[in-house]
């Protein structure tokens, strides 16, 4: 709920700025640098009423509905600046909508021509998967995860789950359930810092924590015991940054396939399959079980890398 409220606040800022441009009044502080599209060019200044455009949001997905293409493009530029000011990360690929080209799961659809294009890399991936399934079915077997995870689009865990909409991923604390977390706290005599927590600290796994408003990447954790469950889109940044953290203990929860690719197999303490309830997340005043992740996750001792 708090993520939705935050997103609606961001939405209201965008709508306020759009209305100011329609009326020709001064911009909100920080948004003056976003170019204005004139009425002759079909920008927000050409709108006859506030009903000519609107912005809606659900958690992390913003949708701009306008009468004219240039109005939509101007709204996207306003939104991009707002996200930059707030320190949020935007998936720019989704901005292709107003240009009448939409990209989803590697497929490109042009709403003007009605043409669906499958890039060569995606087509090769699909053909490879089909061949593997047919060959396995012919033998009366099943397709192993090792094959599925070796495919470019399937291996990438950013598609959904924990990384769903980068804002939401940083505003909620995902963690191992209480029983499993107690095991690892006991194994390491507790942690000093939770490197990736929600801004409120409700889901923290240690007395001190970092979050989207105080990120861990520039910190030094000299001689501290750190627990890290990074959002999936930040794993690569985390693995590079943590080399300089100087932590005494660094325990991280990572997708097993990603950790294997990073050469961390020897650091694995335990792996957990894809089952509902292995992970929990804090929402408002409640802690709820998470759905199955769709891939195995492991607990890794990265202390020797710091």
N, C-alpha and C positions, 0 to 999 in steps of 0.2 A: 504493500500500500504506500509506503513512504517513497518508493521509486516512482510510482505513478504520480504522486503529488508533486515531486520534484520535476518530473517531465512536463506536467501541466503548467508549472511555473515558467519553465523555459518556453513552452508554447505561447503563453500569454505575453511574454516579452517580444516574441516574433510578431504576434498579432498587433501589439501596441505600436511597434515600429512600422509595420505595414500600413496601419491606419494613419499614422503621422505622415507618411509619404503620399497617401491618397489625398490628404487634406493640404499637403504642401507646407507642413509645419516642421520645426526643427527635430532632428533625430535624437534618440536616446543617447546618453553618454557612451562613447566607445563605438557607436555604430555610424558615426558621421563619415567614416572612411569608406563605407560600402557605397559604391556608385549608384546614383539614382537613374532609373530609366525614364525618359520623358513620356508624356502622354502621347505624343506623336509616334513614339517607338512602341507603344502598347504596354508600357510599364504600369506599376501600381498607381501612378498619377492619373492614368486613364480610367480607373475604376469609378463608376458613377455612385456606388454605394458600398458599405462594408460587406454586403452580401455577395459582391463580385469575387471575393476570394475568402478562403478560410484555411486554417491549419488545425489538424487533429493529431492526436498522439496516443499511442498505447504503449506504455512503459518505455520503449526505446525506438519505436518506429514512428517517424513523423511523416505525415501526408499533407501535401499542399494542393488544394483544389482551387483553380483559377479559371477565368473565362478566356484569358489570352496566355500564350506561351511565355512571352516576355515577363509577365507578372509572376509566373511560376519560377522562372529563372532568377528573378530578383529576390523572391522569397527564399530560395535556396542560398543565395549569397548572404542574406541577412542571417539565416540560420547558421551558416558556416562561421560567421563572425561571432555569433553568440556562443557557439560551442567552443571556439578558440578562447574567448574570454574566460569561460568557465573551466577550461582545461579538459574538455571532453574530446573524445576521438570519434570522428565521423567516418563511416564507411562510404567513401565517395562514390563507389561503384553504383550505389543506389540512386545517385543523382542523375543517372542517365534517363530516368523516366520522363522528365520534361522535354528532353531532346527526342522523345518518341522511340527510344531504344531501351528496352528493359533487359537486364541480365539476371538470370536466376539459375543457380547450380551449374553454371558454365554455358547455358543456352542463351542465345541472344534473339529477342523477338522485336521486330520493327512494327510498331502499331500502325504506321502509315501505309506500308506496303503489304503488311500481313505475312511477311517472310520470317520463318524461324530458321536461324542459322546455328549449326553445331560446329564449333571450332575443331580443327583437325586433332588437337590434343585430346579434347573431350570425346570425339568420335573414336579415336584409337583406344581410349580407356573403356568405352562401352563395348567395343568389339572384343577386346581382351577379356573382359568380364564374361561376356556371352560365351566365348569359346571355352573359358575355364568351367563355366556352369555346365555346358553341354558335354564336355569331356568327362567331368566328374559324374554327371547323371548317367552317362553311358556305362560307367563302371559300377553304378549303383551306390555311389558314395555321396558325400556332402561336401560343399565348398568350405575349406578350412579358413579360419580367420587370418592366417598368415598370408593367404592369397588376397583376401579382401583388403587387408591393411596395406598391401604393397601397391594398390592402385592409387594414383595421384589424388583423385577427388575424395576417395573413401578414407585414406590415411589421415587427411587433415582434420583434426578434431574441432576446428573453429566453426564448423557449420552451425552448431546450435548448442543446446545444453547449457553448460556453465558459462559459455561465452555469449549467450543470447543477448544481443544488444549491449554493447560495451558499457553503457551507463548502468544497466541493471546488474551486470556482473560485478561492478565496483560498489554498488549500493547495497548488496546483500552479501552476507558472509556464508559461504559454503564451507563445510568442514566434514570430517569423519564424524560418525555418530558418537554420542557421549561415551558409550562403553569402549569403542575402539580408541577414541582420543585419550581416555583415562589410561589405556595400556601404554600409549606412547609417552604420555606425561610421566608415568611411573618409570619407564625405561630410561628416560633422560633427566629424571628428578625435576621435572617441570621445565617450562620455557620462560624466557625473559621478555620476548617480543613476538607478536604475531605480525608478520610482514605484510599480509594482505587481508585487511579487515574492512567491514563497512564503516563509513564515516562516523556513525553513532557509537561504535564500539560495542554494540549489543552482542555481537557474535565473537568477540575476541577470545583467543585461546591462551592469552598471556596477559600479565599486568599492563604492559605497554603494547601499543600497536601502531601500525601505519595504515594509510588508506588512500583513496583517490585524492584527498586534499592534502596529504602529507606522504608522498610516495617514498618507498624505501630505497630507490635506486641511487640516490645521492648520499645516503646515510652510511656511517661507519658503525658496525655492530661489534666493535672490538671486545673480545673475550665474553660475548653474550651468547645465550642459547636462543636460537631463532627458529620459529615454526613458520613454514611458508606453504600456502595453498594458492598459487598464483592463478588468476583468471587465464583461460587458455590462450587468449590473444597476447598475453604478456610473458608467456613461458620463455621464448627466445631471449627477450630482454632480461628476464630474471636470471637465466643461466649465465649470461655474459656479465651482468652487473654483480652477481653474488660472488664472483671470483675475487672481488676487491672488498668484500664486506668484513673480512677479518674476524668472523664469528668463531667462537669456541666450538659451538655446535650449530649445525644447520640441517634441519629435517624438512624435507619437501615432499608434497604430494603431487605426482606428475602422471600423465598418461604413459603406460608402459611402452607403447610403440615409439613415442617421442623420446623417452629416456634411452631406449635402445639405440635409436639413431644418433643420440648425443654421446654415446659411448659410456653410459652410466650403469650398465648391467651389474657391475661389481658393487655398486652402491645400494642395490635393492635390499630392503629389509623384509618387506612383505608386499604381496600384490593382492588386490581385491577385484573380483570379477564384477560384471555389470549386473547388479541386483538392486532392487528398490530398497531403500532404507540404509544402505551402507553410508550414504552421505545425508547430511541435514543442512538446512539453511534457516537463518533467523529472519522472520518477517514480523514487523511490529513487535508485539510482546510474546510472540509464539515461535517455537522452533519446530519445523515441520520436516518430515522425511522427503528426500528428493527422489524423483523417478530414476530408473536405471540410466546410467550415463551412456550406454551403448558401446563402451570399450573398457578394457581393464585399466585400473589405476593402481599405482604403486607408491609405497612410502620409501623414500630414499634418504640415506645419510650422506649428505654432501659436505660434511665438515672438513674432510681432507682437501677439498677444492678451494676453501676460503684462504 
